[in-house]
Amino acid sequence: MQPLFLNTILLGGTTAEKIEAAAAAGFDQIELWRQDVEQADGDAAAVAGRLQQARLGLTDYQVLLDFDGAPDGKREAKRAEAIAMLDTAVTVGAGTLLVPASTDYACRPERVVEDMRWLAREAANRGLNVAHEGMAWSTVHHSLPAVWQVVQEVDEPNLGLVVDAFHIFVRDSTAADLDGIPLDRIFLVQLSDLNIEASPGTVVDIARHHRLLPGQGHFPIHSLMDKLQGYHGPIGLEVFNDDMKSRRPAEVAVEAMAALRKVLPQAAEAT
């Protein structure tokens, strides 16, 4: 059965309330942010216990920012941060660490492959995967094909891709970005939608405040689903939306699951 997940960024409330809401709405997993652990009542082990009690898995632990290609003045600090996040991922029970492509304007492109290989091997030592994502505002590798090239060059089996509908479609790209990428190298799929005409601001501002649930905007989500035929990994929602986050988390989680089931009728029948 394909795991269905909800990124906790959609939900307001405490970490405990987010976990409770996602589980009650029928999600199999959540994407857990570092802030969720830091703000929880208890440490990472306590969060792990709460997840086990709710019978809720972790799609990933996130997010390690601006790691790849870090310049000299930041590189060692970023590696220390990476180690800390990997260790927390183990404690909280995550199998995957999510790492977007750098947004640092001082990013050193010639170091990206070396850095990601180092990270993948550190993760492998802990039994973890690394999911790498090109964001629309990443400074060097902002597209799925570009990040796929990095994954190929690193050539470590525990390094794979995040497919994020927002970062594909907001740049006027298409689902053809997935062409040539083996489905087993996709570690997770994040869905969202957007009403472009009603979403003013920069791409970063839109991404962090105005995303919509699938089916509420203009993204050709169906074209992405067609490309993902045969993919059986985690698929779910990463929706940054200030209005929804201000509402009761239990109510929002139910609405989110309904939207996901409409996009994935086969998943709805199997769940």
N, C-alpha and C positions, 0 to 999 in steps of 0.2 A: 504494500500500500504506500502510495506516495505521501511523504510527510508534508503537512500543511503548517505554515508558521506565520506568526505575527511579530513584526518588529515593535518593540515596546515604545518606540518614539511616538507612535500614534496615540498612546494612552496617557492620561493624566493620573494623578494619584501617587501613592507610595509604591515601592517595588513589590510589596506583598499584594497590594490591590491589583497591580498589573498582572502578576502571575495568576492570581485568582480569576480575574476577568478572562484572560486568554484561555485558561483551562475550562472554565464554565461554558465558553462559547464554542468549544469543540476543537480548538487548535491542538495539534500534536506537539508543536515546538514553539519557542520564541527566539528571536534574536535579542541577546542581552547586551546592554551597553555598560561600559566601565562605570558610568554615573549611577546605573542601577545598583551596582555592587557597593559603590562608595556611599550611597545614600540609604542603603538598606539598614534595617534594624538587625544588626549583627554583622559578622564578617562573611567572607566568600563561602566558607563551609556552611554557615547558617543559610545562605541563599541556596546552596546546593540541596540542603535538607528540605527547604520549602518547595523547591522544584520537584524533588522526589515525592514529597507528600501530595503534590498536585498532579503527579504522573505526567509531568510536562518536560519534554526534552529541550535541548539547546541546539539550535541550528548553528550558531556561532557566538563567539564573544567578540565585542568590538569596542572601539575601533582604533587601530594603530595608524596614526596620521603622519604624513611627511617623513616616512622611514626611508624609502628607496632613494638613493642618490643624495642623501643628506650631506651638506657641505662640511668642511673640516671642523668648524666651530660647533657643530651639532651632532656629528656622527656618533661619537662615543655615548653621548647622552641618549640618543635615539636607540642605540643597541641595548643600553641598560633598561630603558623603558620597555623595549621589546621583550627582554627576559622576564621582567616583572609581569607583563601582560600574559606571556605564555604560562608562567607559573600559576597565575590567577585562573587562567582558563582551565588548567588541570584541576585546581581545587574546586572550582564551581561546577565542573562536570561537562565542560564544552569539549567538543572534538575538533573544532575549527576556530582559528583566529582570522578575523576579517581585516584586510590591509588594502586601503585604496592607494592608487598611484599618487605620487607626491603632488601637492599643490604649491610647494615652496618655489619661489622664483629663482632661488639660488641652487635649485636641484642640479646635481652633477649627473647628466645622462650616462656618462661612461662608467658610472659606479652602480647603476641600477641592477644589472644582472648579478654582479658580485654580492650586493647587499641582499637581494632576494634569495640567492642561493644560500647565503649564510643563515638567513631567517628560516628557510625551509628545513635546513639541516638541524638547527636548534629546535624547531618544532618537532621534527621526526624523532629526536632524542627523547621527547616527552610523549610520543604517540599521537601527535596532533597534525592536522592539515592546516594549510594556509590558503585562504581564498583571496585572490587579488582582483581588484576592481578599478577600471578606468572611469574616473568621474568627468563630467562635462567641463569642469574647470581645472582638471589636472594639468600641470604645466608642460609635461613632456608626453606622457602616454594617456591621452584623454579618450581614446576609443577602444572598443572591444578588440578589434584586430590588432591594435598596437600592444595591448596588454597580453594578448595571446602570443604575440611574437616574443615577449619577455618570458612568458611561461615556457615556451619551447626552448629558448636559449638557456634558461636555468636548468631545465631537464631534470627536475626532481619529481618523483611520483606523487608527493604529498602537496605539491603546489598546483592549484587549479584556479578556475575563473568564477567570478560573480557576473551573472547576466542581470543587468538592471534596466528595466524598460525606460525609466526616466532618462538615464544618461545616454541611451541610444536615441530616443525619439526627440528629446529637447534640442539636439544638435541637428535636427532634420536628417538624421541617418535613418536606416531601415533595418528590418530584421535580416537583411542580407549580410549584416555584420557577423552573423553566426556561421556563414558559409565556410566550410573547411575545418570547423572546430568539432572535434569528437565530443559526443554528448557526455562521455565519462570523464572529460576534463572540466566539465561545468559542475561546480560544487554546490551552487545554490542559485535560485532565480528569484529576483525581487520585482514585484509588480506595483505599479501606481499609474495614475492617469493625470491629465492636466487639461484645463480649459485655458488655452494660450491667450485668447483675447481678453479674458477676465483676470489675468495674472500679471500685473505690472511689476516692474523691478528688474534687477539683474538676475542672471541665471541662478546664482548662489542664493539670492533672497527667495526666489520662486521655489527652489529646491527645498529650502529649509522651512517654508511657511505655507505654501499653497498647493501642494500635491493633493490629488484626489484619489478616491478608491477607484479601482478598475470599473469602467463602464460609465463613469461620471464625467468624462472629458472627451478629448479628440484623438488620443493616441490609438494607433491601429494594433491594439493588443492581440487581436485575432491572428495577425500576421506573425507575431512572435510565437504564439501557441502552435501555429502550423509548423514553424521551424523546430519546435521543441518536441515534436512527435517522437516518442521513444525515450524521452528523458524521464527518469524515474527518481531523481533526487529531490531534495527539499524545494518547495515552491511556496511563495507566500507574499506578504505585503510589507513594503517599506514606504509608509505614507507620513510625511511631515505635514501636519495641518493644524494650525493654531486653534481653529474653531472646534474641531473634533477633540483636540486634546483638553479643551476646557470643559468638556462634558463628562458625565459619569463613565468611568472606564468600562464597566460591565455592559452598558448600553452600546458604547462604541465598538467593543469587541464583537458583539452579536451582529452589528451592522457590517463590520468588516468581513466576518465569515460569510455572510450572505452574499456580499459582493464577490468574494473569491469563488464561492460555489457557482456563481453564474458564469464566471470565466472558465471554470474547470468542471463542467457537469459530470465528467467521468470520475473526477476525484470526489465529488459530492456523493455519488452513488456508492463509492467504495468505502467511504468513511463511516 
